[in-house]
Amino acid sequence: MSHIAGARQAQKLRTRQALLDAALHLLEHQSLSGLGLREVTRAAGVAPTAFYRHFEDTAALGVALVDQTLGSLHGMIGAVLADAGDSEERLERSVAAIAAHVAARPAHFRFIAREQHGGVARVRAAIADQLALFAREVADALAGQPESAGWSREDLQMLGGLHVDHMVITASALLDAAPGTEDEVVRVARRRLRLITLGRRHWLDDPAPGRSGPEA
C-alpha cells in the first residue's frame, strides 16, 4: 500500500510540475492576467479538471511560479556576501551568482520581471514579499561584517534593499541584453555595486539630518 501511495504522490508531483512548465512556456508570449486555464492544461496534456487538484486558479499557479523562481535564491546572495574575502571579492561573487542564475533559468526570471508590476495582485504581492525577505537576509549577512560596526538595523535594512534592487536591475538587464553583450551588462553591474560599497564605507562619516544613527 505504501508503494501505491508513493507512486500516486510522485504522479501528482509530476502533473503539478507539468502545469507549471506549461504555464511558464506560455508566459513567454503573454502576461499571466491573459492566461487561460484550458490553454495551460492543453499544453500540459492533462484534463482541465486536473488543474483544480493543484491550484485554485491561475493566480495561485502564478504564486507557485514565484516561489519556484525566487525560493531557490534564498540565502544565495546573503551567503555570497557573508563569505570570507574583501569587499571586492564579495562584489565579484555577487554579480557572478546573479548572472549564473539568470542564465540557467531565463524564462523564470522573465516571468518575474513582467509580473512584478503586472495585473495580478496576488502575484505582485508574492514577488514583493520574496524581495523583502531577500532584503532582510542580506541585511543579516551584512550585519556580521566589520564594515557594519555602528550601523542601525534600519540602515542595514536599507542597504540590504539596495543590494536586492541591484539584483533585480541586473537580472532584467541580462534578460534584455542582445547576444554577445552580456559581459558589458556584468561590467556595469559590478561598477554599480562598487558604488554602493564605497558609499557604505563612508555612510557614518557625517550623519545627515534625519538619518538614523547607530543603535545603542
N, C-alpha and C positions, 0 to 999 in steps of 0.2 A: 504493500500500500504506500509506503514511504517513497518507493521508486516511482510510482504512478504520480503521486503528488509532486515530486520533484520535477518530473517530465512536464507536467501541466504548468508549473511555475516557470520553467525555462521557456516554454512556448509562449506564455503570457508576456514574459520579458522581451522575447523576440518580436512579438506583434507590436508591443509598445514602441520598441526601437524602430521598427519598420515605419510606423506612423510618424515618428519624429524625423526620420531620414527623408521620408516622402515630403513632409511639410517643408523641411529645410531646402530641399531641391526646388520645390515650387516657389518658395520665398526668394529665390534668386531673381525672380522676374516680377514680383508683386509684393505688396505690403500685407501684413497679417490681417488688417481690417477688411481686405478684399478676398481673403482665403476662404473657400467653401469646404465644408466638412466632407461632402461627397467627392470632391476632386482629390482630397487627401487620401481617403480610403481607397479610391480607384487607383491612385498612384502606388499605394502600399499593397494593393492586391488583397484587401480584406473587405468584408461586408460593412456597410455603413453602421449597422447596429453594433459592430465590434468596437467602434470608436468610443462609445459611451462606457465601455468596460474599463477604459483607461483615462479618459478625460471628459469633464462635464461639458466643455465647449472648446472652441478654438483658442479662446483667451487662456484657458488652463494649459492647452498644448504649448502656447507661446511662453508661458511662465516656465514650463518644463524645459523648453529650449534655452531660456535664460539661465536656469540652474545648471544645465548641462554645459553651457559655454563658459560661464563665469565661475561656476563652482569649482571647476578644475584648476582655476588660478589661485584659489585661496591659499594664502601662505607663501605663494611663489615670490611675489615682489618683496614682501616683508622678509622672507628668508634670504633673498639676494642682498638686501640692504643690511641685514644683520650679520652677514658673513664677515670673516676676518679680511683685512686689507684696508688700504687707504681709500679715501673718497673717490679718487679717480678710478680705481679698480671696481668699486661698487657701482659707479656710474656706467662703466662699460658692460658689466654683467647685467645690469637692469635693462638697458636698451637691447642687448642681445637676447635676453629672455623674452621680451615683448615681441621682437621680430620673429623669433623661432615659433612662438605660439600662433601668431597671425599666419605665418607661412604654412603651418601644419593644419590649421582649421579656418581657411579664409571664408567659407560660407557661413560658419557660425558667427564670426566677427562682423561680417557684412550684415547679418541679421540684427546684431546688437546695434550697430551704427545706424541702421534705418529705423529700428523700433524705439530707440532711446527717446526720440521725440515724435513717435508715431501716434496713431489714432486709437490704440487700445490701452486704456488707462491702467489696467491691472499689469500689463507687461511693462509699461513705463515705470510703474511703481516698483516692480520686481527688479528692474535694472538699477533704479536709483538706490534701492535697499542694498543690493550687492555692491555697488560702488561705494556706498557709505561704510559698509563693513570692510571693504578693502582699505579705505582711508584710516579706519581705526586700527587695522592690523599693521599698516605701515607706520602709523604713529607709535604703536607699541614697539616696533622694531627700532625706530629712530630714537626712542626714549632711552634705550640701553647704550647709545653711543656717547663717547666723551664730548662730542660737539654739542650735545643736547643739555649739558650741565647748565642749570639755571633756567631752563625753559619751562613755561607753564604748560599744563595739559592742553589748554585752549590753543596755544601757539603750535604745539606738536600736532594737534589735530588739523590745524590749518595747513601745516607743512605736509602732513600725510595726504590731505586733499589735493595739494599741488602736484604731488607725485602721481596720484591716481588720474588727475586731469591730464597730466603729461602722457600717461599710459594710453588714455583714450584717444588723445590727439595723434599720438604716434601710430596707433593701430589704424585709425581712419586714414592717415596719410599713406601708410603702407598699402592699404586696400585700394586707394585711388592712384597709386604710383604707376606710371607707364612702365612696361617691361624694360629692364635694364637700368632703371633709375632708383631702385630700392636702396642702393648704397648711399645715395645722396640724402634720402629720407632719414636713414640711420645717422648720417653725419650731422644733420641739422638737429635731430633728436638729442644727440649727445651734447651739442652746444647749448641747447635749451636747458637740459638737465644740469649742465655745468653752471649755468647762470643761477639756477635755483640753489645749487650747492654753495656758490660764492655768496649769495645773499644770506644764506643760513649762517655762514661763518661770522657775519657782521650784524646779525639781527639784534643782538643785545648791546651793541656798541653805544648806541644813542637812542634810548627808548623814545618813541614818538608819543605825542599826547593821545590818550585813549587806548593805547596798546596795552594788553595785559602784561604785567611784569612777572618775574619769577615767582613760583609757588613758594610759600613759606615752608 
